[in-house]
Amino acid sequence: MTTPFPPSAATSLYEQDYYLWLEKMAHLLRTGKLDELDLENLAEEIADMGRSERRTVESNLEIVLMHLLKYQYQPEKRSSSWRYTLLEHRRRLERAFEESPSLRRYFEQRFAKSYQAARKLAAVETDKPISEFPNDCPFTPEQVLDLDYLPE
């Protein structure tokens, strides 16, 4: 039998041993002891998980877009490393959408803004002026996610 775990103690545990706090919150949820949950920190953690998933999608999208730009604008430097990076980050996006289909909507919402970030990154990586890259994304969302697509 477990000892009651008052919310104030749960909050303290959250600050002292995060992993133990997670285990305790999971146990309390499974056993229906909802009145003992550290609701404030639990709600914050759930919200943070969503933000983290969105940041991951945006980061992978920017990496794919940057490498597509590099691939298109530096054909003489194309490498298996670039193709590997494209495949790896496309697969990460694919897995994210399989696990959380609603993230695809976020992908579409952030597409243009992510392209602008990728454009700046590509300019730095290629040592080319940003003006050499189009203002509007030359790739469709479908091309970005297509595991086999490579620009010419």
Chimera marker file (.cmm) of the C-alpha trace (Angstrom):
<marker_set name="trace">
<marker id="1" x="0.000" y="0.000" z="0.000" r="1" g="1" b="0" radius="0.5"/>
<marker id="2" x="1.305" y="3.430" z="-0.900" r="1" g="1" b="0" radius="0.5"/>
<marker id="3" x="1.497" y="6.389" z="1.389" r="1" g="1" b="0" radius="0.5"/>
<marker id="4" x="-0.672" y="9.372" z="0.432" r="1" g="1" b="0" radius="0.5"/>
<marker id="5" x="1.272" y="11.861" z="-1.631" r="1" g="1" b="0" radius="0.5"/>
<marker id="6" x="-0.076" y="15.374" z="-0.983" r="1" g="1" b="0" radius="0.5"/>
<marker id="7" x="0.185" y="17.837" z="-3.864" r="1" g="1" b="0" radius="0.5"/>
<marker id="8" x="2.659" y="20.023" z="-1.986" r="1" g="1" b="0" radius="0.5"/>
<marker id="9" x="4.989" y="17.043" z="-1.637" r="1" g="1" b="0" radius="0.5"/>
<marker id="10" x="4.445" y="16.270" z="-5.329" r="1" g="1" b="0" radius="0.5"/>
<marker id="11" x="5.452" y="19.808" z="-6.258" r="1" g="1" b="0" radius="0.5"/>
<marker id="12" x="8.568" y="19.502" z="-4.136" r="1" g="1" b="0" radius="0.5"/>
<marker id="13" x="9.411" y="16.165" z="-5.764" r="1" g="1" b="0" radius="0.5"/>
<marker id="14" x="8.966" y="17.772" z="-9.188" r="1" g="1" b="0" radius="0.5"/>
<marker id="15" x="11.709" y="20.229" z="-8.324" r="1" g="1" b="0" radius="0.5"/>
<marker id="16" x="14.007" y="17.656" z="-6.701" r="1" g="1" b="0" radius="0.5"/>
<marker id="17" x="13.705" y="14.501" z="-8.833" r="1" g="1" b="0" radius="0.5"/>
<marker id="18" x="11.863" y="14.975" z="-12.108" r="1" g="1" b="0" radius="0.5"/>
<marker id="19" x="11.960" y="11.328" z="-13.198" r="1" g="1" b="0" radius="0.5"/>
<marker id="20" x="10.643" y="10.084" z="-9.858" r="1" g="1" b="0" radius="0.5"/>
<marker id="21" x="7.927" y="12.736" z="-10.071" r="1" g="1" b="0" radius="0.5"/>
<marker id="22" x="6.930" y="11.423" z="-13.534" r="1" g="1" b="0" radius="0.5"/>
<marker id="23" x="6.730" y="7.864" z="-12.224" r="1" g="1" b="0" radius="0.5"/>
<marker id="24" x="4.626" y="8.993" z="-9.273" r="1" g="1" b="0" radius="0.5"/>
<marker id="25" x="2.224" y="10.992" z="-11.449" r="1" g="1" b="0" radius="0.5"/>
<marker id="26" x="1.793" y="8.012" z="-13.806" r="1" g="1" b="0" radius="0.5"/>
<marker id="27" x="1.107" y="5.740" z="-10.825" r="1" g="1" b="0" radius="0.5"/>
<marker id="28" x="-1.456" y="8.166" z="-9.394" r="1" g="1" b="0" radius="0.5"/>
<marker id="29" x="-3.211" y="8.413" z="-12.763" r="1" g="1" b="0" radius="0.5"/>
<marker id="30" x="-3.286" y="4.632" z="-13.206" r="1" g="1" b="0" radius="0.5"/>
<marker id="31" x="-4.682" y="4.075" z="-9.731" r="1" g="1" b="0" radius="0.5"/>
<marker id="32" x="-7.266" y="6.845" z="-10.014" r="1" g="1" b="0" radius="0.5"/>
<marker id="33" x="-5.842" y="8.956" z="-7.190" r="1" g="1" b="0" radius="0.5"/>
<marker id="34" x="-6.544" y="12.160" z="-9.031" r="1" g="1" b="0" radius="0.5"/>
<marker id="35" x="-6.797" y="14.292" z="-5.900" r="1" g="1" b="0" radius="0.5"/>
<marker id="36" x="-3.104" y="13.614" z="-5.204" r="1" g="1" b="0" radius="0.5"/>
<marker id="37" x="-1.865" y="14.749" z="-8.617" r="1" g="1" b="0" radius="0.5"/>
<marker id="38" x="0.406" y="17.756" z="-9.000" r="1" g="1" b="0" radius="0.5"/>
<marker id="39" x="-1.995" y="19.281" z="-11.526" r="1" g="1" b="0" radius="0.5"/>
<marker id="40" x="-0.160" y="22.548" z="-12.106" r="1" g="1" b="0" radius="0.5"/>
<marker id="41" x="3.138" y="20.920" z="-13.087" r="1" g="1" b="0" radius="0.5"/>
<marker id="42" x="1.393" y="18.054" z="-14.880" r="1" g="1" b="0" radius="0.5"/>
<marker id="43" x="-0.554" y="20.485" z="-17.079" r="1" g="1" b="0" radius="0.5"/>
<marker id="44" x="2.641" y="22.411" z="-17.822" r="1" g="1" b="0" radius="0.5"/>
<marker id="45" x="4.482" y="19.217" z="-18.791" r="1" g="1" b="0" radius="0.5"/>
<marker id="46" x="1.700" y="18.177" z="-21.153" r="1" g="1" b="0" radius="0.5"/>
<marker id="47" x="1.724" y="21.612" z="-22.797" r="1" g="1" b="0" radius="0.5"/>
<marker id="48" x="5.524" y="21.453" z="-23.081" r="1" g="1" b="0" radius="0.5"/>
<marker id="49" x="5.278" y="18.072" z="-24.808" r="1" g="1" b="0" radius="0.5"/>
<marker id="50" x="3.113" y="19.627" z="-27.516" r="1" g="1" b="0" radius="0.5"/>
<marker id="51" x="5.488" y="22.546" z="-27.951" r="1" g="1" b="0" radius="0.5"/>
<marker id="52" x="8.409" y="20.151" z="-28.182" r="1" g="1" b="0" radius="0.5"/>
<marker id="53" x="6.696" y="18.113" z="-30.902" r="1" g="1" b="0" radius="0.5"/>
<marker id="54" x="6.002" y="21.270" z="-32.901" r="1" g="1" b="0" radius="0.5"/>
<marker id="55" x="9.605" y="22.483" z="-32.513" r="1" g="1" b="0" radius="0.5"/>
<marker id="56" x="10.813" y="19.095" z="-33.740" r="1" g="1" b="0" radius="0.5"/>
<marker id="57" x="8.627" y="19.299" z="-36.852" r="1" g="1" b="0" radius="0.5"/>
<marker id="58" x="9.802" y="22.831" z="-37.591" r="1" g="1" b="0" radius="0.5"/>
<marker id="59" x="13.463" y="21.947" z="-37.075" r="1" g="1" b="0" radius="0.5"/>
<marker id="60" x="13.278" y="18.908" z="-39.360" r="1" g="1" b="0" radius="0.5"/>
<marker id="61" x="11.408" y="20.934" z="-41.975" r="1" g="1" b="0" radius="0.5"/>
<marker id="62" x="14.066" y="23.665" z="-41.936" r="1" g="1" b="0" radius="0.5"/>
<marker id="63" x="16.844" y="21.090" z="-42.312" r="1" g="1" b="0" radius="0.5"/>
<marker id="64" x="15.123" y="19.436" z="-45.284" r="1" g="1" b="0" radius="0.5"/>
<marker id="65" x="14.441" y="22.779" z="-46.960" r="1" g="1" b="0" radius="0.5"/>
<marker id="66" x="18.002" y="23.989" z="-46.409" r="1" g="1" b="0" radius="0.5"/>
<marker id="67" x="19.463" y="20.801" z="-47.891" r="1" g="1" b="0" radius="0.5"/>
<marker id="68" x="17.105" y="20.943" z="-50.872" r="1" g="1" b="0" radius="0.5"/>
<marker id="69" x="18.312" y="24.482" z="-51.545" r="1" g="1" b="0" radius="0.5"/>
<marker id="70" x="21.946" y="23.454" z="-51.193" r="1" g="1" b="0" radius="0.5"/>
<marker id="71" x="21.322" y="20.480" z="-53.476" r="1" g="1" b="0" radius="0.5"/>
<marker id="72" x="19.709" y="22.683" z="-56.106" r="1" g="1" b="0" radius="0.5"/>
<marker id="73" x="22.102" y="25.631" z="-55.931" r="1" g="1" b="0" radius="0.5"/>
<marker id="74" x="25.397" y="23.796" z="-55.427" r="1" g="1" b="0" radius="0.5"/>
<marker id="75" x="25.201" y="20.818" z="-57.798" r="1" g="1" b="0" radius="0.5"/>
<marker id="76" x="28.991" y="20.523" z="-57.846" r="1" g="1" b="0" radius="0.5"/>
<marker id="77" x="28.980" y="19.795" z="-54.094" r="1" g="1" b="0" radius="0.5"/>
<marker id="78" x="26.180" y="17.221" z="-53.989" r="1" g="1" b="0" radius="0.5"/>
<marker id="79" x="27.099" y="14.342" z="-51.751" r="1" g="1" b="0" radius="0.5"/>
<marker id="80" x="25.792" y="11.166" z="-50.207" r="1" g="1" b="0" radius="0.5"/>
<marker id="81" x="25.905" y="13.016" z="-46.890" r="1" g="1" b="0" radius="0.5"/>
<marker id="82" x="23.354" y="15.547" z="-48.154" r="1" g="1" b="0" radius="0.5"/>
<marker id="83" x="21.136" y="12.761" z="-49.514" r="1" g="1" b="0" radius="0.5"/>
<marker id="84" x="21.405" y="10.946" z="-46.178" r="1" g="1" b="0" radius="0.5"/>
<marker id="85" x="20.436" y="14.107" z="-44.272" r="1" g="1" b="0" radius="0.5"/>
<marker id="86" x="17.440" y="14.645" z="-46.556" r="1" g="1" b="0" radius="0.5"/>
<marker id="87" x="16.288" y="11.055" z="-46.121" r="1" g="1" b="0" radius="0.5"/>
<marker id="88" x="16.819" y="11.027" z="-42.357" r="1" g="1" b="0" radius="0.5"/>
<marker id="89" x="14.930" y="14.252" z="-41.674" r="1" g="1" b="0" radius="0.5"/>
<marker id="90" x="12.119" y="13.373" z="-44.076" r="1" g="1" b="0" radius="0.5"/>
<marker id="91" x="11.726" y="10.067" z="-42.261" r="1" g="1" b="0" radius="0.5"/>
<marker id="92" x="11.600" y="11.925" z="-38.942" r="1" g="1" b="0" radius="0.5"/>
<marker id="93" x="8.785" y="14.066" z="-40.308" r="1" g="1" b="0" radius="0.5"/>
<marker id="94" x="7.028" y="10.992" z="-41.665" r="1" g="1" b="0" radius="0.5"/>
<marker id="95" x="7.210" y="9.279" z="-38.250" r="1" g="1" b="0" radius="0.5"/>
<marker id="96" x="5.988" y="12.415" z="-36.484" r="1" g="1" b="0" radius="0.5"/>
<marker id="97" x="2.935" y="12.551" z="-38.781" r="1" g="1" b="0" radius="0.5"/>
<marker id="98" x="2.255" y="8.832" z="-38.308" r="1" g="1" b="0" radius="0.5"/>
<marker id="99" x="2.321" y="9.216" z="-34.523" r="1" g="1" b="0" radius="0.5"/>
<marker id="100" x="0.462" y="12.557" z="-34.476" r="1" g="1" b="0" radius="0.5"/>
<marker id="101" x="-1.412" y="13.240" z="-37.724" r="1" g="1" b="0" radius="0.5"/>
<marker id="102" x="-2.498" y="16.681" z="-36.484" r="1" g="1" b="0" radius="0.5"/>
<marker id="103" x="1.144" y="17.814" z="-36.683" r="1" g="1" b="0" radius="0.5"/>
<marker id="104" x="0.788" y="17.875" z="-40.474" r="1" g="1" b="0" radius="0.5"/>
<marker id="105" x="-1.431" y="20.928" z="-40.109" r="1" g="1" b="0" radius="0.5"/>
<marker id="106" x="1.325" y="22.644" z="-38.114" r="1" g="1" b="0" radius="0.5"/>
<marker id="107" x="3.832" y="21.652" z="-40.838" r="1" g="1" b="0" radius="0.5"/>
<marker id="108" x="1.639" y="23.351" z="-43.445" r="1" g="1" b="0" radius="0.5"/>
<marker id="109" x="1.117" y="26.442" z="-41.277" r="1" g="1" b="0" radius="0.5"/>
<marker id="110" x="4.860" y="26.891" z="-40.686" r="1" g="1" b="0" radius="0.5"/>
<marker id="111" x="5.990" y="25.958" z="-44.196" r="1" g="1" b="0" radius="0.5"/>
<marker id="112" x="6.574" y="29.493" z="-45.544" r="1" g="1" b="0" radius="0.5"/>
<marker id="113" x="8.218" y="30.745" z="-42.351" r="1" g="1" b="0" radius="0.5"/>
<marker id="114" x="10.428" y="27.656" z="-42.149" r="1" g="1" b="0" radius="0.5"/>
<marker id="115" x="11.477" y="28.243" z="-45.736" r="1" g="1" b="0" radius="0.5"/>
<marker id="116" x="12.641" y="31.757" z="-44.846" r="1" g="1" b="0" radius="0.5"/>
<marker id="117" x="14.737" y="30.353" z="-41.995" r="1" g="1" b="0" radius="0.5"/>
<marker id="118" x="16.126" y="27.619" z="-44.275" r="1" g="1" b="0" radius="0.5"/>
<marker id="119" x="16.939" y="30.214" z="-46.927" r="1" g="1" b="0" radius="0.5"/>
<marker id="120" x="19.090" y="32.131" z="-44.429" r="1" g="1" b="0" radius="0.5"/>
<marker id="121" x="20.782" y="28.934" z="-43.276" r="1" g="1" b="0" radius="0.5"/>
<marker id="122" x="21.477" y="27.890" z="-46.867" r="1" g="1" b="0" radius="0.5"/>
<marker id="123" x="23.018" y="31.285" z="-47.610" r="1" g="1" b="0" radius="0.5"/>
<marker id="124" x="25.393" y="30.881" z="-44.678" r="1" g="1" b="0" radius="0.5"/>
<marker id="125" x="26.226" y="27.248" z="-45.501" r="1" g="1" b="0" radius="0.5"/>
<marker id="126" x="26.849" y="27.919" z="-49.192" r="1" g="1" b="0" radius="0.5"/>
<marker id="127" x="28.517" y="31.286" z="-48.674" r="1" g="1" b="0" radius="0.5"/>
<marker id="128" x="26.155" y="32.720" z="-51.288" r="1" g="1" b="0" radius="0.5"/>
<marker id="129" x="24.140" y="35.915" z="-50.895" r="1" g="1" b="0" radius="0.5"/>
<marker id="130" x="20.608" y="35.261" z="-49.692" r="1" g="1" b="0" radius="0.5"/>
<marker id="131" x="19.346" y="37.053" z="-52.802" r="1" g="1" b="0" radius="0.5"/>
<marker id="132" x="20.483" y="34.049" z="-54.892" r="1" g="1" b="0" radius="0.5"/>
<marker id="133" x="17.737" y="31.972" z="-53.285" r="1" g="1" b="0" radius="0.5"/>
<marker id="134" x="14.113" y="32.601" z="-54.284" r="1" g="1" b="0" radius="0.5"/>
<marker id="135" x="11.919" y="34.589" z="-51.893" r="1" g="1" b="0" radius="0.5"/>
<marker id="136" x="9.152" y="32.014" z="-52.271" r="1" g="1" b="0" radius="0.5"/>
<marker id="137" x="9.780" y="28.355" z="-51.660" r="1" g="1" b="0" radius="0.5"/>
<marker id="138" x="10.515" y="26.560" z="-54.940" r="1" g="1" b="0" radius="0.5"/>
<marker id="139" x="9.434" y="23.228" z="-53.435" r="1" g="1" b="0" radius="0.5"/>
<marker id="140" x="5.945" y="22.008" z="-52.671" r="1" g="1" b="0" radius="0.5"/>
<marker id="141" x="5.143" y="20.426" z="-49.312" r="1" g="1" b="0" radius="0.5"/>
<marker id="142" x="4.705" y="17.137" z="-51.185" r="1" g="1" b="0" radius="0.5"/>
<marker id="143" x="8.213" y="17.388" z="-52.671" r="1" g="1" b="0" radius="0.5"/>
<marker id="144" x="9.674" y="18.220" z="-49.273" r="1" g="1" b="0" radius="0.5"/>
<marker id="145" x="8.157" y="15.051" z="-47.804" r="1" g="1" b="0" radius="0.5"/>
<marker id="146" x="8.843" y="12.806" z="-50.826" r="1" g="1" b="0" radius="0.5"/>
<marker id="147" x="11.652" y="10.476" z="-49.738" r="1" g="1" b="0" radius="0.5"/>
<marker id="148" x="12.905" y="10.214" z="-53.324" r="1" g="1" b="0" radius="0.5"/>
<marker id="149" x="12.572" y="13.795" z="-54.533" r="1" g="1" b="0" radius="0.5"/>
<marker id="150" x="15.785" y="15.657" z="-55.348" r="1" g="1" b="0" radius="0.5"/>
<marker id="151" x="15.849" y="18.955" z="-57.250" r="1" g="1" b="0" radius="0.5"/>
<marker id="152" x="17.848" y="19.240" z="-60.447" r="1" g="1" b="0" radius="0.5"/>
<link id1="1" id2="2" r="1" g="1" b="0" radius="0.2"/>
<link id1="2" id2="3" r="1" g="1" b="0" radius="0.2"/>
<link id1="3" id2="4" r="1" g="1" b="0" radius="0.2"/>
<link id1="4" id2="5" r="1" g="1" b="0" radius="0.2"/>
<link id1="5" id2="6" r="1" g="1" b="0" radius="0.2"/>
<link id1="6" id2="7" r="1" g="1" b="0" radius="0.2"/>
<link id1="7" id2="8" r="1" g="1" b="0" radius="0.2"/>
<link id1="8" id2="9" r="1" g="1" b="0" radius="0.2"/>
<link id1="9" id2="10" r="1" g="1" b="0" radius="0.2"/>
<link id1="10" id2="11" r="1" g="1" b="0" radius="0.2"/>
<link id1="11" id2="12" r="1" g="1" b="0" radius="0.2"/>
<link id1="12" id2="13" r="1" g="1" b="0" radius="0.2"/>
<link id1="13" id2="14" r="1" g="1" b="0" radius="0.2"/>
<link id1="14" id2="15" r="1" g="1" b="0" radius="0.2"/>
<link id1="15" id2="16" r="1" g="1" b="0" radius="0.2"/>
<link id1="16" id2="17" r="1" g="1" b="0" radius="0.2"/>
<link id1="17" id2="18" r="1" g="1" b="0" radius="0.2"/>
<link id1="18" id2="19" r="1" g="1" b="0" radius="0.2"/>
<link id1="19" id2="20" r="1" g="1" b="0" radius="0.2"/>
<link id1="20" id2="21" r="1" g="1" b="0" radius="0.2"/>
<link id1="21" id2="22" r="1" g="1" b="0" radius="0.2"/>
<link id1="22" id2="23" r="1" g="1" b="0" radius="0.2"/>
<link id1="23" id2="24" r="1" g="1" b="0" radius="0.2"/>
<link id1="24" id2="25" r="1" g="1" b="0" radius="0.2"/>
<link id1="25" id2="26" r="1" g="1" b="0" radius="0.2"/>
<link id1="26" id2="27" r="1" g="1" b="0" radius="0.2"/>
<link id1="27" id2="28" r="1" g="1" b="0" radius="0.2"/>
<link id1="28" id2="29" r="1" g="1" b="0" radius="0.2"/>
<link id1="29" id2="30" r="1" g="1" b="0" radius="0.2"/>
<link id1="30" id2="31" r="1" g="1" b="0" radius="0.2"/>
<link id1="31" id2="32" r="1" g="1" b="0" radius="0.2"/>
<link id1="32" id2="33" r="1" g="1" b="0" radius="0.2"/>
<link id1="33" id2="34" r="1" g="1" b="0" radius="0.2"/>
<link id1="34" id2="35" r="1" g="1" b="0" radius="0.2"/>
<link id1="35" id2="36" r="1" g="1" b="0" radius="0.2"/>
<link id1="36" id2="37" r="1" g="1" b="0" radius="0.2"/>
<link id1="37" id2="38" r="1" g="1" b="0" radius="0.2"/>
<link id1="38" id2="39" r="1" g="1" b="0" radius="0.2"/>
<link id1="39" id2="40" r="1" g="1" b="0" radius="0.2"/>
<link id1="40" id2="41" r="1" g="1" b="0" radius="0.2"/>
<link id1="41" id2="42" r="1" g="1" b="0" radius="0.2"/>
<link id1="42" id2="43" r="1" g="1" b="0" radius="0.2"/>
<link id1="43" id2="44" r="1" g="1" b="0" radius="0.2"/>
<link id1="44" id2="45" r="1" g="1" b="0" radius="0.2"/>
<link id1="45" id2="46" r="1" g="1" b="0" radius="0.2"/>
<link id1="46" id2="47" r="1" g="1" b="0" radius="0.2"/>
<link id1="47" id2="48" r="1" g="1" b="0" radius="0.2"/>
<link id1="48" id2="49" r="1" g="1" b="0" radius="0.2"/>
<link id1="49" id2="50" r="1" g="1" b="0" radius="0.2"/>
<link id1="50" id2="51" r="1" g="1" b="0" radius="0.2"/>
<link id1="51" id2="52" r="1" g="1" b="0" radius="0.2"/>
<link id1="52" id2="53" r="1" g="1" b="0" radius="0.2"/>
<link id1="53" id2="54" r="1" g="1" b="0" radius="0.2"/>
<link id1="54" id2="55" r="1" g="1" b="0" radius="0.2"/>
<link id1="55" id2="56" r="1" g="1" b="0" radius="0.2"/>
<link id1="56" id2="57" r="1" g="1" b="0" radius="0.2"/>
<link id1="57" id2="58" r="1" g="1" b="0" radius="0.2"/>
<link id1="58" id2="59" r="1" g="1" b="0" radius="0.2"/>
<link id1="59" id2="60" r="1" g="1" b="0" radius="0.2"/>
<link id1="60" id2="61" r="1" g="1" b="0" radius="0.2"/>
<link id1="61" id2="62" r="1" g="1" b="0" radius="0.2"/>
<link id1="62" id2="63" r="1" g="1" b="0" radius="0.2"/>
<link id1="63" id2="64" r="1" g="1" b="0" radius="0.2"/>
<link id1="64" id2="65" r="1" g="1" b="0" radius="0.2"/>
<link id1="65" id2="66" r="1" g="1" b="0" radius="0.2"/>
<link id1="66" id2="67" r="1" g="1" b="0" radius="0.2"/>
<link id1="67" id2="68" r="1" g="1" b="0" radius="0.2"/>
<link id1="68" id2="69" r="1" g="1" b="0" radius="0.2"/>
<link id1="69" id2="70" r="1" g="1" b="0" radius="0.2"/>
<link id1="70" id2="71" r="1" g="1" b="0" radius="0.2"/>
<link id1="71" id2="72" r="1" g="1" b="0" radius="0.2"/>
<link id1="72" id2="73" r="1" g="1" b="0" radius="0.2"/>
<link id1="73" id2="74" r="1" g="1" b="0" radius="0.2"/>
<link id1="74" id2="75" r="1" g="1" b="0" radius="0.2"/>
<link id1="75" id2="76" r="1" g="1" b="0" radius="0.2"/>
<link id1="76" id2="77" r="1" g="1" b="0" radius="0.2"/>
<link id1="77" id2="78" r="1" g="1" b="0" radius="0.2"/>
<link id1="78" id2="79" r="1" g="1" b="0" radius="0.2"/>
<link id1="79" id2="80" r="1" g="1" b="0" radius="0.2"/>
<link id1="80" id2="81" r="1" g="1" b="0" radius="0.2"/>
<link id1="81" id2="82" r="1" g="1" b="0" radius="0.2"/>
<link id1="82" id2="83" r="1" g="1" b="0" radius="0.2"/>
<link id1="83" id2="84" r="1" g="1" b="0" radius="0.2"/>
<link id1="84" id2="85" r="1" g="1" b="0" radius="0.2"/>
<link id1="85" id2="86" r="1" g="1" b="0" radius="0.2"/>
<link id1="86" id2="87" r="1" g="1" b="0" radius="0.2"/>
<link id1="87" id2="88" r="1" g="1" b="0" radius="0.2"/>
<link id1="88" id2="89" r="1" g="1" b="0" radius="0.2"/>
<link id1="89" id2="90" r="1" g="1" b="0" radius="0.2"/>
<link id1="90" id2="91" r="1" g="1" b="0" radius="0.2"/>
<link id1="91" id2="92" r="1" g="1" b="0" radius="0.2"/>
<link id1="92" id2="93" r="1" g="1" b="0" radius="0.2"/>
<link id1="93" id2="94" r="1" g="1" b="0" radius="0.2"/>
<link id1="94" id2="95" r="1" g="1" b="0" radius="0.2"/>
<link id1="95" id2="96" r="1" g="1" b="0" radius="0.2"/>
<link id1="96" id2="97" r="1" g="1" b="0" radius="0.2"/>
<link id1="97" id2="98" r="1" g="1" b="0" radius="0.2"/>
<link id1="98" id2="99" r="1" g="1" b="0" radius="0.2"/>
<link id1="99" id2="100" r="1" g="1" b="0" radius="0.2"/>
<link id1="100" id2="101" r="1" g="1" b="0" radius="0.2"/>
<link id1="101" id2="102" r="1" g="1" b="0" radius="0.2"/>
<link id1="102" id2="103" r="1" g="1" b="0" radius="0.2"/>
<link id1="103" id2="104" r="1" g="1" b="0" radius="0.2"/>
<link id1="104" id2="105" r="1" g="1" b="0" radius="0.2"/>
<link id1="105" id2="106" r="1" g="1" b="0" radius="0.2"/>
<link id1="106" id2="107" r="1" g="1" b="0" radius="0.2"/>
<link id1="107" id2="108" r="1" g="1" b="0" radius="0.2"/>
<link id1="108" id2="109" r="1" g="1" b="0" radius="0.2"/>
<link id1="109" id2="110" r="1" g="1" b="0" radius="0.2"/>
<link id1="110" id2="111" r="1" g="1" b="0" radius="0.2"/>
<link id1="111" id2="112" r="1" g="1" b="0" radius="0.2"/>
<link id1="112" id2="113" r="1" g="1" b="0" radius="0.2"/>
<link id1="113" id2="114" r="1" g="1" b="0" radius="0.2"/>
<link id1="114" id2="115" r="1" g="1" b="0" radius="0.2"/>
<link id1="115" id2="116" r="1" g="1" b="0" radius="0.2"/>
<link id1="116" id2="117" r="1" g="1" b="0" radius="0.2"/>
<link id1="117" id2="118" r="1" g="1" b="0" radius="0.2"/>
<link id1="118" id2="119" r="1" g="1" b="0" radius="0.2"/>
<link id1="119" id2="120" r="1" g="1" b="0" radius="0.2"/>
<link id1="120" id2="121" r="1" g="1" b="0" radius="0.2"/>
<link id1="121" id2="122" r="1" g="1" b="0" radius="0.2"/>
<link id1="122" id2="123" r="1" g="1" b="0" radius="0.2"/>
<link id1="123" id2="124" r="1" g="1" b="0" radius="0.2"/>
<link id1="124" id2="125" r="1" g="1" b="0" radius="0.2"/>
<link id1="125" id2="126" r="1" g="1" b="0" radius="0.2"/>
<link id1="126" id2="127" r="1" g="1" b="0" radius="0.2"/>
<link id1="127" id2="128" r="1" g="1" b="0" radius="0.2"/>
<link id1="128" id2="129" r="1" g="1" b="0" radius="0.2"/>
<link id1="129" id2="130" r="1" g="1" b="0" radius="0.2"/>
<link id1="130" id2="131" r="1" g="1" b="0" radius="0.2"/>
<link id1="131" id2="132" r="1" g="1" b="0" radius="0.2"/>
<link id1="132" id2="133" r="1" g="1" b="0" radius="0.2"/>
<link id1="133" id2="134" r="1" g="1" b="0" radius="0.2"/>
<link id1="134" id2="135" r="1" g="1" b="0" radius="0.2"/>
<link id1="135" id2="136" r="1" g="1" b="0" radius="0.2"/>
<link id1="136" id2="137" r="1" g="1" b="0" radius="0.2"/>
<link id1="137" id2="138" r="1" g="1" b="0" radius="0.2"/>
<link id1="138" id2="139" r="1" g="1" b="0" radius="0.2"/>
<link id1="139" id2="140" r="1" g="1" b="0" radius="0.2"/>
<link id1="140" id2="141" r="1" g="1" b="0" radius="0.2"/>
<link id1="141" id2="142" r="1" g="1" b="0" radius="0.2"/>
<link id1="142" id2="143" r="1" g="1" b="0" radius="0.2"/>
<link id1="143" id2="144" r="1" g="1" b="0" radius="0.2"/>
<link id1="144" id2="145" r="1" g="1" b="0" radius="0.2"/>
<link id1="145" id2="146" r="1" g="1" b="0" radius="0.2"/>
<link id1="146" id2="147" r="1" g="1" b="0" radius="0.2"/>
<link id1="147" id2="148" r="1" g="1" b="0" radius="0.2"/>
<link id1="148" id2="149" r="1" g="1" b="0" radius="0.2"/>
<link id1="149" id2="150" r="1" g="1" b="0" radius="0.2"/>
<link id1="150" id2="151" r="1" g="1" b="0" radius="0.2"/>
<link id1="151" id2="152" r="1" g="1" b="0" radius="0.2"/>
</marker_set>
